[in-house]
Amino acid sequence: MKKIILPLLIFITLLNLLSAGPSKVKNKNLTVKAKKEGLLITKKHDPLFTRITIHVEGPQGENFSISTDNKNNTFLYPFVKEGSSYNVYLVMMDKNWGNWTKSPQVTITAQGGLGDLSLSVPEYHYDSKNCKVIFDKYNFTSPIEALSPLYSGNIYWKFQDGKIDYSQSDWGFYSFQDNQLSLESVYDSIAGKTFALHLQATLEYKGLNYILDLFHNKNNPFKDNHLVKSIELQDGVLNSLYRPEYSDYKIYASPEKVSLKIETLEGIKDYTLDFSQASKQTLEVICADQKEILTFERPLAEYIEFQGKKYTQVFYDDFQGNDLDLSKWRRAREEERQPDMENHGFWSNECSYLDGKGNLVIDAKVDQSGRKLSGAIESQGIFEQSHGYYEVKFKCDNSSGLWYAFWLMGHNDVEHIGNGAVDGAEIDVFELVPNEENQGPGYFNSTIHWDAYGPEHKNKSAPGIKVAPDFYDQWHIAQFIWGQTSYDFYLDGELLWSMDASKNDEEGYGGMCQKKNWIIISSEFGSWGGPFQAEYFPSKMLIDYVKVGKES
């Protein structure tokens, strides 16, 4: 008898809660209350869980997600329609990023809200010849800003007075007409696997993020027939990315040379990938008259080890391809440089580019009008860090009248005067002067600058070293450790000097800089680089890679 009464009491209790107003329903992990402003959601969770998402399912099949963490517990979800019922539940992942747990579902009827945020289910068709999924006719009716990560880029939606502003978008396959959006989503080879499409947008509202499922076809997945049927990895672990938002394959825990077996309609063939020169490799697989290009990536090591210490890698670029990666760098502002020096020049965007062979080129030349032009790239506003490990592999031409530099620039301006280098400094990891007039064939030097660049400016240089003429025929690696009390400079693994910055006084280096700096790679004209001699130009510095780690 007890077995029958208990479930009945639970059912009656839930029924009463749903019929009451304002309604409130809860379970072990979740409480939802219907208010005039929307659904007030309160979550609870075991502290073992780290990634938690609140899902709200609407009456028309809408599926919204609220991105959360394990600290914020109360959320107002305003995008509901009065009288409509919504299902709410939590999805939680443990700290090891392994196991998912889904809470019981709460169903509640909205008492108010700000109206539906409605997106029509788009019309679409599949262009099998060009491997394209084409979506049409998105209708947007709610005046809200939306940022949509649509796999190939970002579409920024801003609704104002019934019009859409998409000026900040950077996704190539879209067009707008009135309040409608047409999209083309292009996917590469997926090795014959069936894939489901899942398109999302993220809405920002009062500091909270809401993820919308714009469209998915999980009940009717597209099928695409490819030449490649399967890929078997013999060395390491292959993560085959069948999801359409990716176009390549990642290989983990592998040696530099990796053996593959690729199965096509004609049978199985052996292939070898060599990652010793580049982190990405492509294979051209041919079967009869068909050809398929596969891209493989060997992700970077998670850690950098140097001088017996381990650093977590946080930045890397090996300058593959033909275009500078603008998610990591930007070209420095075009401007006149070193105007107080003879034979000075200008930074020009045309003097920083990739050579297509895995190198960044920082060029220096004289244009037809006689202007001296050189290049510079920087990570300001993209990647900035203070203490840590910095490494660059470089090779320079032997020239005269300029210098090459790898340096870390911070907010060393008039607002940061009076506290030494502690609250702002320029750190020249190296300046290489190929033909400094008073130093012979080459001079390799490092300097710390602080207290801005006016009357209060201070700097101290480490004792530089002379380099031999054959220095320019070889690749070299500069390593720099920004420690807690000292700056340590290395060239090709050999310690050149250690600067004690533990004290902010005239004997020290202005104290240890505690502010974040960005990276600059540049070359500059000026008399400090020796007498200008036109026969040396154009002159280039090549950068093979840059890597940065932070203390683990």
N, C-alpha and C positions, 0 to 999 in steps of 0.2 A: 504493500500500500504506500509506504514512504517513497518508493521508487517512482510512483506515478504522481504523487502530490508535489514533490520538489520541482520537477520540470514545469508543472502547471503554474506554480507560484511565480517562477521566473518569467514565464511567458506573460502572465497577467501584469507583472510589474513593468516589463518593457512596454506592453501595450498602453498602460496608463501614462508612462513617461512620454510616449510618442503623441498621445492625444492631448496632453497638457500643454499650456502655453504660458510663458515661453518654454519650449521643450528642451529637455536635457537628458542625454543618454551617455553612459560611460561603461567602460570595461576596465580590465586591469591596467592597460597601458594608455587609454585614451578617454578623454571626456569632450563631448561636443554639445554646445548650447546654442540654440537658435536665438538670435537677437535681431533687432531692426537693421543693424549695420551689416549683418551677415552671419556667418557661422563662427562662433568663438571656440577655438580648438585648443585643448590643453593636453599635452603628451607627457607620459611618464615612461621611463625605460630603465633597464638594468644598466649600470655604469660600464659593463663589459662591452656594450655596443657603442660604436663611434660614428657610424654613418647612418643617419635616420632621415627618412623621407615621409611626409604626410601626403597621402593620395586622396583626392576627392573625385568621386565619379558622379556625373550629372545625369539627369533624366533622359537626355538625348544621346547618351553614350560618350559625353565629354569626359576627359580624364585629365585632371589637373594635379600637379605635384608641387608641394611646398618644400624647398630645399632647407634643411635644418641642420643643427649640430646637437651635441649632447649638453648644451648649456641653456639655450633659449627654449622655453617650454610652452609659451602661450602665443597663439597666432589668431589674427582676425582674418577670415577668408571672406572678402566682400562680394565676390562675383557669383551671386546666387539669385534666383528668381523666387519671389514670394509664392508659397504654396507648392513649390517643387520639392521633391525628396532627393537627398544626396547620401551616398555611401562614403564613409570616411574610414581609413585604416592606416596603420603604420607599416613601413618596411624598414627593417633594421639590419645592419651588417656589423659583425663583431670586429674587434680591433685588429685581428689578423687578416682582415679582408677575405675571409673564407666563407663563413656560414651566414645565410640570410634567415631572418625570422619575420614572419608576417603576423601582425596582431589580428584578433577578431575584428570583424567589420561592425561599424556603428552606422545605423540608418536614421536620418533625421529630416524633418520637414522644415524648410526655411520659413521664418516669420517676416523676413524683410530682405535687405540686401541692396546692392547698387545696380541690379539688373544683370541680365546675361551678357557675358562676353562671348559673342557668337561668331563662329567661323564656319562657313558652309563646307560641307564635304566636297572636296574638289573633284572636278572631272579630270581624268588622266588617261593616257594611253602609253603603250610601250613600243618604242622604236627598236625592234630587235636587230635591224641591220646596223644601226649606229650605237647599239647598246645604251640607249637613253630611256629614262623614265620621264615623261613630260606631264606636268601638272598645270591645270588651268583654273582660273576663276575662283580665287580666294576673295571672299567678301568680308570686310572688316567694318564693324559698326560701333565699336566702343572707343571713346577718346582716351587712349592710353598709349604710352610708349612701350615698344617691344623690341627686344634684341634677340635675333634668331640665329643660332649657330647651325647653319644648314650645310655642314660637312665640307663644302668647298670654300667657305668664306662666311661673311656676316652680312645679314640684311638688317638694317636699322629702320624700324617702322616708327614714325612719329605722326600721330593723327592730330590735326588741328583744323578746325572749321570745315570738317568734311573732306579735307585733302590730305594726301600722304606725302610727307617729306622723306625721300630716300637718299638724300645727298651724301650721307655717311656710309652708304653701303659699299662693300667691296667684293661682292659675289658676282661673277661674270655672267651667269645664266639666268637673267630675269628681265622682265619688262613690266611697266606699270601703265595702266590706263584708268583714269578716274579713281575709283576706290577698289580696283581689282588688280590682282597680282598674278602674273603668269610665270611659272618656274620651269626650267629644264634642269634636271639633275643627271649628271653624267657619271657613270660608273665604269671602272676598268675591269680587266679580267678577274673572275672570281673562281677559277679552276673548276667550272662545271657544277658548282654547288648551288642549291636552291637558297634564295635569300628572301627575307621579309623586309619590307620597307617601313621605316619609322621616322616620321618627320615631326620635329618639335620646335617650339619657340619659347623663349623665356621672357616673362613679363616682370617688370619691376614696379612695385606699388608700395608706397610708404615704407621703403627700406626692406621689403621682403621680396623674395623671388618666387614666381609662380611659373611652372613649366607646363605648357599646353601641348597636348598631343594634337597636332593639326590633322594628321592623317596617318593611318597605318593599314597595311593590307595583309595582316598576319593570317587571316582566314582564306586569303586567295593569293599566295605568294607567286611572284613572277618566277619563271624558270628560264634559264639562259644556258644554251649549249655552247660549250667552249671546246677548243682543241685539247686542252690539258684536262685530263681526268683525275689525276692524283699526283701528289708530290711527297716523296719519302726522303727524310733527312737521315743521313747516316752518322753525322757528327754533330752533336748538340741537340737542342730542342727547337722545333719549328712551331711558331704560332701562326697558323694559317688564318688570315683575316677574311672571313667570308662575309662579314658585315659590309654593306655597301658604302659606308662612310670612309672606308680605307681602300687603298688601291695597291698595297704591297704586302709583303710577308716579312715578319721579323724572326730573326734567328738568335736564340739566347744560348749562353753557356757553350760557346763553340770556339774552336781554334780559328786562326786567320784564314786557313784554307778549309773549305767545307765541301763535302761530297753530297750530291743529290741524285736521286733516281726520279725521273719524271715520266709518268705514264701518259701516252697519247693514244689516239685511235690506232696507231700503227704498232704500238708496243711500248716497252720500257727502255729508256736510254739513260746513260750516266752523264752527269755534268759536274763541273767543279767551279766553285766561287772563290775568288781570292780577295779577301778584305784587307790585305796588308797595305794597300794604297788608298782605299776609300771605304767609308762605312756603308755605302750603297752600291749594289751591283745589279746589273740587268742581264737577263738571258733571253736569247731569241730562240724560241722553240718552233720548229718547222715540221709540218706533217702534210704530205702531198703538196697541194698548192696553198695551204693555209699557214699563216704565221701568227704567233702570239708572243708578245713581249711581257716578261715577268720581271718585277722589281723586288729585290731582296735587300733588307737592311739588317746589319748586325749592330744592335744597340750598344751604346757605350758602356764601359765598366761603371758600376755604381760608385766606385771609390777611386781616388787617386792616391797612390802611395809614393812618398818621397822622403828620403833621409829617415827611414824607419817610422814615419808617422803617416796615418791614414786620414784623408780628407774626403768628405762627401762631395761628389762632383755636382755642381749646380749650373754650370754654363759650359758649352762646347760649340765650336764651329770649325769644320774642316774645309769650308768654302768650296763645296762641290757644286756642280752645275754652272750655269752661265749668268746668274743674277744674284746680287747681294741679298742675303736673307734679311728682309726688313722687319722680321719679328725679333731680330737680335741686334741689328745695327741701324743706324741712319748715317747718311753722309753729313759731315760737319758743315756748318754754315759757310757759304762762299763769302770770303772777305779778304781784305788786305791784311798781310801778316808781317810782323816785325818791321814796322815802318821806320823805326829809329836806326835800322841797320842799312848799310850799303848793299846793293844787289838783292833787295828783299823781293818777295813775291806775293802770290795770291793762292788761297785754297780754291780749287775748282772741282766740281762734281765729276767732270770727265776724267779726272786723274785717279779715281778709285773704282776698281772694277774687278771682276773675276776673269781669269784667263781660260776657263773651261778645262783646265788640267788639274783642278783641285787647289788652286792658289788664289789668294787675294793679291792684287797688284796695287801698290801705292806708287804712282808714277810721278815723275818730275820732268818738265820739259819747258821749252820756250816757244810760244806761239808766233804766228806770222807778224803780229804787231810788236813783238819783242817782250811781251809780258812773260814773267816767269811763273809758271803754274805748277802746283803740287797738290797731292790728295790727302784726305783725312776722313776716317770714319770714327763714329763714337757710339756708345751704348747709353747715353744719357736719357733718362726717363724710361728705358727699356730694361736694362740690367744695371744695378748698382749694388755695391757691397763694400764692407769695411774689412775687418780682419779675415784672413784666409790665405789661400795658395793660388798663385797666378803663374801660368806657363804659356810661352809663345815660341813657336818654331819659325825662324826667319832666315832670309838670305838677302844680302844687299849688294848693289853694284858699287864699285869703287869710283867715287866722283870727287868733285871739289866745288865748294860754294853752297853746300846744303848739309842738313843732317836728318837722320831718321830717328823716330822715337816710338816707344811703347810706354804709355804713361797713364796714370790714374788721376783724374781731375775731380775735385770736390768744390764745395761752395766757398772758395777762398776769395772773399770779396770784402768790401768795407764794413759789412755787417758782422764780420768774423775777425775783428782786430782786438788784440788785448789779452787773448787767452792762448797765445802761442799757436801751435799746430793742432791743438786738441779739438777745436771746433771747426776746423777747415784747413785743408792743405792740398797742395799739388805734389804728387809723388811721381817723379820720373824714374820708372823702373830701369830704363836705359835710354840714353841718347848716344847714337853712334855718329861720330863726325868722321867721315872717310878721309878727309885731307885737311884737317885743322892746321892752320898756318904755323902755329908754334909747337905742334905736337907730332909732326911727321906724318906717316902714312895713315894713321887712324887712331881715334881716341874713343874709348867706351866708358861712359860716365853715368852716375846717378845723382839726383839732387832732390832735396825736400824744400818746397817753398811754402811760406805761410805769412799771415798778416797782410793779405792782399798784395797789390802790385804798385802801390803808391809810395809815399814817403816812409810808411811804416814797414815796407816789405823787408822780409828776412829770408835767407836761404842758407843751407849748408850742403856742401857736396862731399860725397865720399871720395877717397883717393881713386881717381880713374886709372885705367890701364891702357897701354898702347897695344894695338893689334898689328900683326904682321900683314904684309901685302896679300898673302895667300888666304887670309881670313875671308875674303870676299868670294872665294871659289867654292866655299862649303856652306852647308846648312848648319845653323847653330840653334841652341835652345836656351832661352833665358828663363830662369825660375826666380820667383820672388815670394817670400813669406812675410805677410803682414801679421806679426805676432801681437802679443799683449804688451810687451815692453821693448821690443826691438824690431827693426826691419832687417831682413836677411836677403842678400842679393847673390844669385848664383849665375854662372855662365857655363853651359854644358856640364852641369852637375857639380861644378867646383865652386866653393864658397869664395866670393871675391871680397866681401866685407859684411860686417854686421853692425848696424847703427843702433846704439843704445838710445832709446827715446823714452826712458823711464822718468826723466826729469824735464820739467818745462823751465829751462834756464838757458843762459847764453852758451853753456858748455854742451848742452844737449841739442836735440833737433826739434825744439819747440814743444816737446811732450808728444806722446803718442796720439795720433789723430783718431778720433772716435766716431767720425762721421762717415757716411757712405760715399764712395767715389764711383765714377763711371770710367769705362775704358776708352782710351783714344789711341789710334794707330795713325801715324802721320809722317810726312816729310815736310821740311821747310827750307826756303832759301834765306840767305843772309850772310853777312860777313863773318859771323861767328863760325860758319862752316868753312872758312878759308876763302881764298880768292876764287871768284867765279871764272870758270873756264868752259866755254861753250862746247868744246869738243867732247865733253863728258856726257852730254845730254842728247836724247832722253836717258834718265837714270831711274832705276826701279828698285823697290824693296818688295820681295815676295814673302807672303805669310802662308805657311802650310796649315797651321791650326792655332787656335787659342782655347785654353781650358782653364777653368776656375773651380776651386774647391773651397768648402768651408770646414771649419774644425768639426770633426764628428763627435 
